[in-house]
Amino acid sequence: MKLKVFSGFQLKMLMAILMVVDHIGQFIPGTPIWFRYLGRIVAPIFFFMLVEGFIHTSNRQNYLKRLCMWGVIMFCGSRILELVLPYDMTIPNNIFFSLASCFALLYIIDLISKTDNSKVRAKLKLCAAIVVIIALFTEASFLGIGMVLIFYYFRNQTLKLSMLYIALSSIFILSDFSYESVFLINYQWMMVFSLPFILMYNGKRGMSLKYFFYVFYPAHIWTLYIIGYFLNKQIG
């Protein structure tokens, strides 16, 4: 029996909760490390939903513009906050730029598949290479690229998707199986535990709160950064 129990909205809401726990672990002094473990599940779900959004959206250009716009808002707001309240914990590069660059890559790949003009294809391939380089300098780096390509090309091939995703997750523990490496330093491998949630996606969008997650992401990070700043001052 296949347990396709989560809509896109339900997955996003669950990941939003885990994202808060993860960032509490990042910004609030004294929190246990397992808070960060839970957070490894989050980003892959949002990259998975990005692919779903790419496939189903009625306007890909607007989708991409929206990701870029919120990336700029997040970047500017974070830099201002860091200047006003300097804290030894910097705010992440922000996932919007990672999502935007990966979405752009899918967009270009789709355009390449639809043209027979060799010159156009060559230009598009150059654009794809540039986008990949840009993506490497965003928060998700090569992981974001790897995930969206796996989710895109093997969307309807569950076994291949699962095997490739597990392989991608495993690269963080290939060179060192020590406790310190696996559970204290390179615990990004725990992203593998997002796979069951992906496999339980039922293909339905669910309730639509179009801008909620765009606002929620920077808002909760900025709030926790501010709380962490003042807690750190009291401790110090």
Sequence and secondary structure as in RCSB ss.txt:
>XXXX:A:sequence
MKLKVFSGFQLKMLMAILMVVDHIGQFIPGTPIWFRYLGRIVAPIFFFMLVEGFIHTSNRQNYLKRLCMWGVIMF
CGSRILELVLPYDMTIPNNIFFSLASCFALLYIIDLISKTDNSKVRAKLKLCAAIVVIIALFTEASFLGIGMVLI
FYYFRNQTLKLSMLYIALSSIFILSDFSYESVFLINYQWMMVFSLPFILMYNGKRGMSLKYFFYVFYPAHIWTLY
IIGYFLNKQIG
>XXXX:A:secstr
     B HHHHHHHHHHHHHHHHHHHHSTT  THHHHHHTTHHHHHHHHHHHHHHH S HHHHHHHHHHHHHHHH
HHHHHHHHHS  SS     HHHHHHHHHHHHHHHHHHHT   HHHHHHHHHHHHHHHHHHHTSSSHHHHHHHHHH
HHHTTT HHHHHHHHHHHHHTTSSS   HIIIIII GGGGGGGGHHHHHTB S   S  TTHHHHHHHHHHHHHH
HHHHHHHHHH 
